[in-house]
Amino acid sequence: MNEYELKVYEDVLEWKRKLKKRSGFLARASKKAQTKVNQMIPEKVHQILTESIKNMVKATLAGSNITTKKQQGAGLTLAEKDGLLQKRLAGFRKTAAVEGAGTGAGGILLGMADFPLLLSIKMKFLFDGASIYGYDPSKYEERLFILSVFQLAFSSDEKRKETLERIESWEEKKAQFVEVNWQEFQQEYRDYIDLVKMLQMIPGIGAVVGAYANYNLLDQLGETAMNAYRLRILKTPPQM
């Protein structure tokens, strides 16, 4: 073990403490308002949305698996893996910002198109992350972990705590996680990003909002992915 791994272990502990803190007032108010809106939407519509996002995510997972280079972090130290992930993240952030600006400038129709495009960028980044840290994203259990990381990044306070516990005990309990709750998955994700995506569809400010939002959403996903994989690797405090 080395000083870098000791620092990383401490950083992960701080990251976990941050995740367990209550969200700010605006985030809680947005979630409350979105919950009320969801209660007004007919169940049939929820079912259609769930099935649509389920199929969209599965198609994205399949495509990402084909295009992801395996064992990208083979032979690298943890510090080098972190550095490689940061390099990949910089590229994905730029792609997401450009895509968000382009769709945001186009108003409602292109704003709607941003949803699947941004989702595919996020999933491709997570596949690269798995490969960098030494995990095989072609395996079903690793795809479930990838979706758990995704949920951890874009969920409400209550669901975030539950997902963090799942990730912390992944190696011991992964056999229990045989399927994704797609209704929960799509609703948590939609609730998290709906407000900013609605602003993205407003002519005049959509391009700026889209670029800024997508950049920050990728940034948040990058921090979550890095620490989730660090958590799997450093299960106990490093010994100097």
N, C-alpha and C positions, 0 to 999 in steps of 0.2 A: 504494500500500500504506500501511497505518497501523500504529500501535502495537498495536492490538487483534489484527490479523492476525499480527503477529510473536509476540505472547504465545500465540496459539492454536497457531501452528506449534510453539512450544516445548512447549506442553501435549500436543500430539499425539505428539511424540517421547517424552515421559515416559510417556504412555499405552501406546505401543508397547513400551517397556522393561518396563513392568509386566506386559503380556500375555505376554512371553517368559520371565518368571520362573516357576519351578516352583511348583505349587500347594502348599498347606499339607498337613500330615500327614493330617488328617481327610478332606480332599477326595480325596487319593490312596488312602487306605484304603477309602473309599466306592466309588471307581471300581474298585478291585481286587475288592472283594466283589461288585459288580454284574456285573463281567466273568465271575466264576465262576458266578453265577446264570444269566447269559445262556447259558453253555456247557451248562447242564443243561436249558435249554428246547429242545424239539424244533424242528427247522428249519421244519416246517410252521407252527408257531405264530409263528415269526419272520416268515415270509412273510405270514401273515394280518395281523400287527401292522404290517408295512411297508406293505401295501396299504391298510389302514385309515387310517393316518396320512397316506399319500400323498393319498388321496381327501379326507381332512379338510382338509389344507393347501390343496389345489387349490380346494376349495369356498370356503374362507376367503379365498383370494387373489381369487377371482372376486367374492365379496361385497364385499370391501374396495375393489376397483377401482370398483365401482358407486357406493359411498358416499363416495369420496374426492374432495374438491374439488381441481381441477387448479391448478397454478401458484400455490400459496398464498404462495410467497416472492418472487413477481415484483417487481422493483424494490427489494428490501430489501438492505441491506448484510449482510455475514457476521455481524456482531454482532446485527443485528436478527433474522436467521434463527435464530441460536442462542437468542435470547430467546424467539422464537415457539415453537421446539421445546420449550424448558423449560416454557413455559406449557401446551402440549399434554400434555407428560409428566405434569405435576401432575394434570391431569384424568384421564388414563389410570391413573395410580397409584391414585387414589382409587377409581375404578371397579373396578380389579382387587382392591383390598383389601376393598371391600364384597362383591364376588362371592366372594372366598376365605373371608371370615367366614361368609357365608350357606351355602355348600356345606360348609364345614368343620364347622359346627354340626349338619349333617344326618347325619354319620356316613359309612359306607362308600358307600352308593348315591349320595348327593349329592357326596361327595368324588370319585367317579369322574366325575361330570358336570362337575367343575371343569376337567378336562383340555381338552376342546374349547372351553369358554367362555373360559378363559385364553388359549388359542392364538389365538382370534379377536381378543381384545383386543390381543395383541402384534402380530399382523399388521396390524391397522387402524392402530396407532401407527406401524409401519414405513412404511406407505403414506403417511401424513401426513408423515412425515419426508422421504421421497423428494420429495414435492411441494414441501415447504418449501425444500429445498436446490436446487430447479430441475431435478429429474429426473422423467420421466414414468412412473409405475408401471404404466401400461397397456401399456408395451412389454415384450416377453418378456425382453430382456436386463436390464431394470431389476428385473423380478421375480426373476430369478436372483441379482442383486446383493442384493436384499432377503433372500432365503433364505441368502445367504452371511453377511450381517450377523447374522441369526438364529443361524446355526451358530457364528459367532465368539463370540457372547454365551454360548452354552450348550454348550460342548464341553470335552473333556479337553485336557490340556496339548499333546499331540502334534497333535491335530486343530486346535487353536486356532492353533498356529504355521503350519500348512499353510494355513489359511483366511485368516490375516492376509497371507501372501505373495500369495494370490490377489487379495485386495482391493487391496493395494499396486500390483499390476500390472494392474488391471482394464482400464483403457482400452487397453492394448497387447495384452492377451491374452484379452479377453472373448469373442472369437469361438471360442475353444477350449472354453469352458464352455457346452456345448450342452444339458446335461441334469443333473439332480440325482441323486446316488446316494441313493435313498430309504432303502435298508437302513441305510446309514451315518447318514443324517440322523435317522431315528427312534430308532436305538439310542443315539446320542450324546445326544440330547435326553432320552430316558427315563432314561438313566444319570445325567444331571446333576440331574434333579429328583425321581427316584423316592423317595429317602429322605425328603425333606421332605413329599412328597405322601402317603406312607404315614402319617407322623405326623399329617397333616391329617385322616385318616380315624378317628382315635382319639376316641371320645366324651369330652367334658369339656374337651379342650385343642384340638380340631380347629379351632374358630372362631378362636382366638387365633393358632394356627400358620398357618392359611389366610390370614388378613389380613396377617400379618407377611411370610410367604413371598411372596405375590403382589405386595405393595408393593415388596419388595426385588428380585424378579425383573424387574419393570418398570423399576426404577431402574437395574439393570445393563444392561438392553436399551437404555435411554435413553442412557447413557454410551457404549455401543458404537456406536449409530447416529450420534450426534452426531460422534464422532471418525472414524468410517468415512467420512462425507460430507465432513468437514473435510479428511481425507486426500486425497480425490479433487479437492477444490478447490485446496488449497495443496500442489502437487506439489514446489515448490522454495521455499527460504527467501524470505520477503517482503523486498523492498528498500525501505528508508526513503527 
